[in-house]
Each structure stands twice: as structure tokens, then as C-alpha cells.
């Protein structure tokens, strides 16, 4: 938590102001909806995406009204996608608390997600932020494509490493790219610098998702995500992809058979996890995560030294070192 506070230091005032701005953007006259949005606000996450928006603006200028609109729209979109993800994944827990889906079930959870997305879009329209709408609409399209492609591949269990990286770029990195693109564009028209920040976000986003995938192999559920959840959902991620690619045909058939038929059997799941460790899948995924972190940091080399630049470097490091 202290590390995050240090990252937010250059934009401390903006983040404080943003919290009030974001609360007001979620207000409604429907009592049930108001109660649910209050539940969401009380269990807010680390706010990494608004932080990324403000730091991307700060490194090129001073955050303004457009920056606040961008941060609110992206946080509303991100919250909506998390709610929808819990419904799709049949997940009863989010950040260590009951998910909206667990408490209010499918219909209300889906409608609340839709409501938050529409609030964000209307916020941008009201402020006449049409470039922002274009950035975020493209992100939603990419995220949806990534999720659907992952579902398709999970059914066939034949995902390649290249396909894995295509998926995580779309489903995770895309939104972080939208953060840096919208934040930087709100204060600058320097296309070269904006592109560098987008490259930073792409690599940081990839390392973020690899870290999330590595949590699936942790010994204890300290992240709010059940151990081996991806395996149980037949999501083949980088550690397992590498392990399978470096195994014999007999081993590969056995592991894929376990995933198809025994993924909810704890003993068989442990066998899959042990296989991944034995084949050095964790080591390989960790190496790739670090590689993308260094690529992200390298994208900031041409920016003048500043508190915002230092925080963006620290944010890339935090992504790979966090424990949840």
C-alpha cells in the first residue's frame, strides 16, 4: 500500500478531486441502483487505471477537465466489465468481498454493468469528448474480441503462445493503452510522445495479465482469486502453454485429458500444477513478465526526468511485484 501511495504522490490532489468527481458521475435517482453503486464505491480497487490516466497527462502537461472525464469514463467502463466478468465466470467473489453477481444475481448484475457503461458514454457525450469516445469504443471492441477468442480456444484447448499474447493484449492491455492515450491526448498533441506512452501501456498491460495468470498457481489464495481457477475454467495460460510445448506427446495428452475431464478434482488439479512447475512453466512466464516490464520502462527513456516519469516506472515495477 505504501508503494502505491508513493506512485500516486505526483497526482495526489488530482486523485482526491477525482474521487468526488467519480462519485457524482455514479449518482442516480433509483434507490436500488444508488444502494448498489454505493456498495461498489465502498469496495473500490487500487484505481490503477485512473492513476495511469493522470500520470500520462502529468508527464506531458497539467491534467484538466478532459483528463478527469477520461479517468471517470475508463473507471466506469472497467467497473462495468468486472461486473460482467463475474457473471460470465460465475464468480461469487471480487477483491475479497461478495461480487454483485453473488448478492443480486445475474439480471441485476448485468443491468448495473450496462448502466455504468452507458453513464460513462453519456458523460463523454455531455462533455463533447468525441476523441475520447473513439478511443474507448475501440477499446471495448478489442476487449470483447479478446474475451470471445479466449472462450473459443478454451473449448478446443489448442492455444499457442502467439495466440495467448494476442488475447491478453486485447483483453487487458487494450484498456491500459486507452488510459495512456486518453490521458496524454487530454493535454498534448505530440503524437510521438503519445505513441510511446501507448507502447508503455501495452507492455505494462501484458506483464499485468501474466502476473494475474501466475496467481493461479499460488500455494494459498491470498489474492481473492481461487487457486487453479483458470484451470477449472479451461483457460490455458502461459505457464501451462510453455509446459505443454516442452513435454512429450504422451504427457501432453494426459494433461489435456485431466483438464477436460477432471479439472474440478483437487487431486488431479494438483497434478496439473505440479506438471507446470516441473516443466518450468512458472519460470518461463515470470521471465516473459519481466521482459515486458523492461520494455515498458524503456518506452519512457526519451521523456524528461520528472515525478510523473518516476511514478510510471514504479507502476511498471509494482505490476510485477504485487501480491494481489
N, C-alpha and C positions, 0 to 999 in steps of 0.2 A: 504493500500500500504506500509506503514511504517513497519507493521508486516512482510510482505513478504520480505522486504529489510533485516530485521534482520535475517530471516530464511536463506536467501542466503549469509549472511556475511561470513561464513567459506569457501564458494566456489565462492566468488565474482570474483576472477581472472579467474577461470575456466569458469564461465558463460559468462564473457566478451569475452574470447577466443572462446567459443562455438558459440556465435552469428555469428562471422566471418566464422567459420568452417561450420555452418549450411547454411549460405547464399551461400557459394561456392558449397555446395552439391546440391543446387537447381538450379544452373545455367544451361542454355540451349541456343541453337543456334536458336531456333524457336521464332520469335518475339512475337507472341500472347501468347505463353506459358511463356516467360520471363516477359511479362506485368502482367499476372495473378499471377505468383509466387511473383512478387514484391508487388502486392495487398495483398497477403496472409501475407508476411513478415511485411508489414506496420500495419497489424491488428493482430499481434501475441497476444496470450493469456498470462497467468501468467507463462508459462513454468514450471508448476509443475512437469511434468514427467522428463525433463532433470535435474531439481533440485533433484529429487528423485534418479536418476542415480548417479549423482555426490556425493550426501551426503552418499549414500550406499557404494560408493568406498572410500570416505574420512574417514568413521568410521572404516574401516579396513586397510587403507593404503593411498597411494597417487594416485590420478587419472592419467591415462596415455593415450596413443593413443587409446588403446582398449576402454577406458571409453568414449572418445569423439565419437568414431564410434558408440558405443551403444546408446549414447544420441541422436545422429543425426538420426539413424535408427528408434528409437522409436518415435521421434518427427515427422519424415516423415510419419510413419505409423499412428500416432494419427491424424495428419492433414488430411491424406487421408480418414480415417474413418469418420471424422467430415463432410467432403465434401460429402461423400456418404450418410451419415445420413440425411443431409439436402435434398438430392434428394428423399430418401425413405420417409421422413416425410413431404415432400412438404413445407419445411421451407424457408421463404424468409429473415430470419434474423439470424445473428450469431454474438454474442458479441456486440450487439447494432448497427451493421452495416449490409448492404445488404450481403447476402450469395452469394457465387459463383453461386449457382443454380439460385438465383433471377436475377443476371446480365447476365450470359452466358447460362442459361437454361441447360436442362438435359444432352445432348450429351457431351458438353464441360466439364461440372462439373464432370461427370463420368470418362471421359478420363483423366482429370487433377488428379483426385484421383488415378486412375490406374498408371499414370506416377509417382506420388510421391512415391507410394508403390514400384514400380519397381526400382526407384532411390535408395531407402533405401536398398533393397535387393542386388542390384549391388554394393553398397558401401561396404556392409559386405563381399561380394564375393571378391571384389578387395583387401580388407584388409586381406583376408583369415580368417575371423572371423566366423568359421563354428559353434562353440558352440553358438554364438550369433544368428546365423541364426536359429538354432534349437529352442532356447528359444522364439524367435519372431514368428516363424512359428506356434509353439504350441499355442501361444497367439492369433494369427489370427484365428486359428481353433476354439478355445474356444469362442472368441468374436462372431464369426459368428453363432455358435450353440446357444449362449445365446440370440442373437437378433431374430433368427428364432423361438426359443421356445417361446419367449415373443409374437411374432406375432401370433403364433398358439393359445396361451392361451387368447390373446385379442379377438380373434374371438369367443371363447366359453364362455368368462367371468367367468371362473371357477378356477382361480388360487388360490392355497393355500399359506400360509405363507412360508412353506418349499420350494415350487417351486419358490416363489419370491426371496428368498435368493440364490437359485441355479442360477437363471437368473442373478442377479446383481453381483454375484461372477464371472460369466463367462463374462458378457458384460462390466464390469467396473473394478473390482478388478484384473482380469487377466493381464491387461496391466500394472497396478501398480506393480504387482508381477514380471512381466518381467523387469521392471525398476530396482527394488532392486536386482533381480537375476543377471542381466547382469552387473550392476554397481559393485556389490560385487565380482562377478566372474572375473571381469577385473583386480582385484588387489590381490585376495586371493583364496586359495583352501580350506579354513576352512569351510567344508560342514555344520557343526553345526551352525556356525555364519550366513552363507548364508541362511540356513533354517529359522533361527529366523527373519532375515530381510524379507524373503518371507511371513512369518506369519504376521509380522508387516504390510506389504503392503496389504495383503488380508483383514485384519480388517480395515485398513485406507480406502481402496477402497470401502468396504461395507458401512462405515459411510459416505463416499463421495457421493455415489449414493442415500442413504437415504436422505441426505441433499438436493440433487438435486430434489428428489421426493417431499420433503416438500415445495420447492419453488412453486410447482404447486398450493399450497393452500394459497399463499401470497395474501395480500389485493391489492397490487399495483405491476405492472410489472416492478420491479427495476432490474431484472436480465438479461434482454434481451430475456427472455423466456415468452411467453404469459401466462397469468393466466389460469389455468384449461386446459392447452394444452394436458396433459396426458389423462384427462377425455375425451376430444373431440376425441382423437385417440384410445379410448377404452383400454388404458393401465391401468390396475388395480395395483396400487402400495400399499405399506404397510399401510398408513393411512386408505385407503378405505378397504383393506383386513381385517384389525382389526375391523373397524366399522361394516362391513357386518357380520363378525363372531360373533359379540356381539349384534345382532339385531334379531327381530322376523322374522319368515318366511314371513309374510306379508310385513314387512318393506324391507326385502331383495329383494323380488320380485318387489316391487315398484321402488327401486333404480336401480336395474339391467335393468328394463324396461325403465327408464329415460335415462340410459347410451346408450342403444341400439337405442332408437327412438328419443330422444330429446337432445342429447349431444351438439348440436350446438345452442340450445335455451338458451340464457343467464339467463333467469329466472329459468329454470329447472336445469341448471348447478349450480346456486347459491343454489338451494335446495339440490343438492348432496353435495356441500361443507359444508353447514350448518349441514347436517346429519353427516358428518365425524367429525366436531367439537363437536357436541352434544354427539356422541358416544366415544369421547376422542381418536379418531384415531391419531390426531396430537401429543397428549401427549405420546401415546404408541410408535409411530415411533421415536419421539425425544429421548425417553428412550433407545430404541434399538440402535440408532445412538451413544449416549453417551457410551453405554455398549461396542460397538465395538471400539470406540476411546480409552477407557481404556484398552481394550485387546491389541490394537496396542502398546500403550505406555509400557505395561507390558512386551512385547517382547524385549524391549531394556534394561531391568533390568540388564542383565549379561554383557553388554558392558561397558568398562571403561568410566569414565566421560570424555567428550570431547566436543568441539564446535559442531561437526557434530552430536553427540548424542542429544545434547540440541536442535539443529535445527530440527531433526527428531521428537522430542517430540512436539516442537512448530508447526511443519507442521501438525501433527495429530490434534492438537487443532485448528489450523486455518481452517482445512477442515470442522469442525463442527460449527465454528463461522462466517464464511464468509457470505457476503450478496449477492453474485452473483457467 
